[in-house]
Amino acid sequence: MAEARARSQFPDHLAGELEALGQDLLVGGKAATAMVGACRATWRRASVGRFPFIFAAVLLARRGRAKEASALLEHAAGNTFAGVLRRYLVKTGRLGVPSRRRDSADTLNVWTSTALSEKEMVATVRAFTGLLSGADASPVGSVPAILDIGTGNGILICRFINRLISAYRLKDLHLILLDRSEAMLREALLNCQRLVRLRLRVSTIHCPIESLSERQIVRLGKENLWFATAASCLHHLPRDLKVTTLATVRRLASLVLLEELEGNHDLPDRDSLELVWSVQRFYGALIRSVLRTNVSQAQQEGCIDQFLLAEAMRILTRAKSRRGDHHTSRGEWCSVAREAGFASVEGLATELGSHGPCCLTFRLRAEI
């Protein structure tokens, strides 16, 4: 995978000017009204859209100056993330984390109905199919087993299995679904029974992958897995837990197919230019896609407030270890996989549009 600079990272040659702007707020204590001219001048010179206003507003709101931050965001009209952030600041008067119903399938289903989510799913299934074919890994046993980590509503793994049926002449399959949400497991089970076109035995494990007990690990190790998949389900882990969790997965399956959206929310410090830049680009693209989806306004706002905005606010306001979402770069994922003990790490990067995040897919092999 080419080591191109991620679009989630702020352009190096523009960083100095924005960092000086931040210092004026953090050290100089300038009033928001005095910052408007500086933000506008920086925006025109740096060619980074309305980001200077967003960066300054986040720094102000983090210090309890939500009213001034909201006034600054008025100058970022047309930026989706700025509009949603301003609405939230006006409503709550603070930069905090919205309430989130973690076990609700509703918000996730609104997200998976978006055009951006569909693009991600199509790109993932296509990439996984090619990566598996290139691995020269035949099904194991008369009834091969697949472990799907973080299965969500199960639609992605159903589509992937249907692509494999003719290619590998599958007649029977044991599918093991693992997810932290009981509601999602129930929905995934129904979708697998409805959508997969072969004899299918489905087992479920209600547990976060990082919390598997040794007994569960030993039991799964006896399944003689063909491979494991993990799509958009490991970014909630900070870097050290990504390493230990992938090391556990390596004990279960010698071949792992991994997918994540690329961001830069793990390593940058709070209040850093890199962190605010990545959050507003990443979540701005996701929120735009929700707002263009043909669902009710209440459903849109529920998905944004309880899911996407909740994630963005945690990343912007909490210490690194407590962010809850740690999307990272393609280079970092490769480093993490190697530190977890995988001998071979190969990947693909698929653009999901000019303003959307990049879809990263990897084939991880325990042995070469």
N, C-alpha and C positions, 0 to 999 in steps of 0.2 A: 504494500500500500504506500503510495507516494506520501512524503512528509510535507505536504503543502500547509501553509499557515491557515488555521481554521478561521472561517468567517465569524465565529463566535469570539475571536480575539480582536482587541482594538488595534488599529494600525499603529505601528511603532512610531512613525514619524509625526503623528498627531498627538501623541500622549502628553508631551511636555506642556502644551498650551492648556489642555484640560486639567492636568494635575495642578497647575498654577491657579486655575479657577477654583478648584476644590480647596486649596490652601487659603484662598481669600475668605472662604466661608468658614473653614474649620479653625483657622488661626486668627485671621483678621476680624471675624465676626461681622462681616458686612451684612447690611440689611438686604432683603430680597429685592426691594425696589432698585437698589444700587447695582444689583447683579444682572438686571435685565439687559442693560446695554452691553455688559461684558459677555453675557451668553450669546447675544445676537451677533456681536463682532466675531466671537469664536466660531459660531455656527457658519458664518459666511466664509471665513478663511479656511476652516478645517474640512468642509464638505462632508460632514457626518450627520446631515439632517438636523432635526431638532434635539439631538442627544444632549448638547450642553445644558438645555433647560431641564431635561430629565435627570441628569447627573446632579445638578445643583439642587433640584427639588428633593431628591432622595436623601442627600446629605442634610438638608434642612429638616425634613420630616423625621429623620432618625434622631434629631436633637429636640424633638418636641415642638417644632415650628411648622405644624401642619398647615396652618392658614396661609403662611407666606409661601410654602411649597406649592399649595394649590394655586395661588396667584401666578407663580412662575409657570406652572403647567398650562395655563391659559395661552401662553406664547408658543406652545408645542402643538397647536391645533393641526389635526390631520395625522398625528402619530397615534396609532391604536393603543399602545401600552400607556402613553401619557394620558389619554382620555379615560381609560379604565382606572388608572391610579388616581386621577383627580376626582373622579366620581366617588371612589372609596374614601379618600381623605375628607371630602366634603361631608360624606355620610357619617364617618366615625370620628373624625377629628384627630386621628393618630395613624402612625404607620405600624400596624400590628398584623397579626395573622387572623384572617377570617375563620369562623367556625367551619369545620369540615366533617361530614359524615363519611367516615372511612369505609364502612361496610356497605355503602349504597351502590347498587349497580347502575342506578339512573344516570349519575353524572358521567360515568365512564361510557355508557352507551350513547350519550349525546356526543361525546368526543369521538367515538369510533364511527359515528355517522357523518363526520366532516370529510371534506375532500382531501385535506392534508393527511388525516389518519388513513384514508383509503390509499393514497399514494405511498405512504409508509408501508402499509401491509402488502401491497402489490410488489414493491421493491424488495421487501424482506423475503417473501415467498420465492420470488425469482432468484434472488441471491442465494438463499438457502438451498434451493434445488441445484444450482450450479456448483456451489461449494461441496455439497454432499456427493454429487457425481464425480467431481474432481478428486475426492478423497479415496475413491476406489474401495469403498467400504460396503460390503454386501450385508444383507439382513442376517441377524444372528438367530439360529434355531428355527424350528418350524413355525413358532409364533413369536416373531421379533417384538421387542419391547422398546418403547420410546418414553423418555421422561421429559415432560414439558413443564419447565419452571416458570412460575408467574403466569399462569395460563390465561388470566383475565376471563373474558367471555367465551374463549375457546375458538373463535372464528378463525384466527390465524392458523392454529395448528390443524384445524379441519381442512382448510384450503391446501396447506402444505401436504398433508397425508394424501389427499385426492390427487395431487400432482405425482405422488410416488407410486400409486397403485399400479399403473401400467408399466412404468419404468422398471420396477423391481418385481412385477408379477405377484403382488401381495394378495393373499387371500384371507389371512387372519392377522390381527395385530393386538398387542396389549399396550394400551396407552395409559400412562401414569400422569395424572394432572396434579400439580402442586401449586397452591396459592394461599396467601394469608387471609383472603376474604372468603367466608363461607357462602355469601350470596353469589359471588362470582363463580365459585366451584359448582353451585347448583345450576347456574345458567350455562356454564361450559359443558356440563354433563348432558343437559338437554340438547345443546347445539351439536355435540358430537353424535348423539343418537340420531339426530335429524339429518345431519349433513354428510357424514362420512359414508362412503359407498363401498364398504366391505364389512366382514364380520369383525366386530370390535369388542374387546373387553376393556372396560375403563375402571381404573382405580383412582381414588382421590386422596390427597394428603393436605389437610388443613394446617398449614404451618409456613412461616417465612423460611426461605431456603437457608438463611444464616442461623436459624434456630433449630435445625434438625438435630435430634438426639443421636448419640452413638448407636443406639439400638435401631433407629430408623435408617441410619447410614449403612449398617451391616445388612439389614433386610433388603434395602435397595441394591446393595452390591451383589446380592445373589440373583438379581433379575437378569443378569447377562445382557445389559442394555446394548442396543444397536447404536444409539446416540442420544444425546440430550440437547434440548433447545432452551434458550433463554432470550426472550424478545422483550425489550424495554422493561426489564424487571430487576436490574441490579444497580440502577443509577441512584437508588435511595441509600446506598452504602458509601460511607467515606472511604478513602483510598485503602487504608489498612484492612478494612473489612471486605473490600472488593477482593483483595489478595487472598485472605483466609477463606472466604466463601468459595472462590473459584478453585482453590486447592481442595476443598471438600468435594466440589462437583467433579474434579479430576479423579477422585477416588471412586466415583460412581460410574463414570463413562469416559472411555479413552478418546471419544470424539464429541466435541461440543460445538454447536452452532449458536453464536451470540449476536444479538442486534441491539443497538442503542441509537438514540438521536444524539448528535454531537452538540455539546455545550461547553462552558468553561465555568462551572459552578462549584468545583471541588477544591481547587488549590488556591485561587485568589483570596486575598484578605477582605474582610468586610470593609466597606467604604472605598474599596479600590476601583479604579477606572475600569479595569478588566471585568470585574464582577458585574457592575451596573450595566456596562455595555452588552455583555452576553445575555443577562436576564431580560433586558428590554427588547433585544432582537429576537431571542428564542421564544419568550412567552407572547410577545407582540404578534408573531407569526401564528402561534397556536390560537390565540384569542381571535384574530381576524378570521380564521377558518371557522370557528364556532359561530361568529356573528353572521357568516354567510350561509349557515346551515338552515335548512327548512324545518325548524322546530319552533315552538312558541318562545316568546320573549322570556317567560319565566324559566323555561328549560335552559335557554342560553345563559341567563344570569346565574342560574344554579350551577351550571358546569363551570362558568368563569369564576364565580366567587368561592365555591366550595372546593374546587379542584385546581384550576390553573393559577388564579390569583393567590390562593392559599399557599401553593408551592413557591411562587415568586416572592411573597412576603417573608416566608421562612428563610429563604436564601439570603434576602437583603438584610434581615434584621438579626439573625441568630449567629452565634459563633460557629466556626467551621464544623465541629463535630455534631452540631445539633440542627444542621440545615434541613435534613430529611430528604433532600434531593441533591445529588452530586454528579450531574451530567459532566462528562469530561471529554477530552480531545481524543482523536484516533491514536496519536502517539502514546498517550497515557494508557489507553486500553491495551495496546500492545505490550507496554512495559508491565502492566498489572498482570496480564496473562502469563508472561514469562516468569515473573516473580512467583506466581502460583504453581510453577512447575511444568507448564506446557512446553513441550520441546519444539513444536511448530505452531506459528501464529501467522495466518494469512487472512487478508481482508479486502473488502471492497467499500468504496464510498459512493453513494448515489445522491445527487442533488435532488431536492424535493421542490424545486422552484427557485426563482432568483432571490426571494426574501425568506425562504423557509430554512430550517435547520437541515443539516446533512444526515442522511441515514447511513449508519456504519454497520457493516456485517462482517463477522469473523468466523473462520474455521480454526478451532483450537484442537490440537492433537497431542495426546500425552506422550506418544512415541513417534519418531520419524520413520 
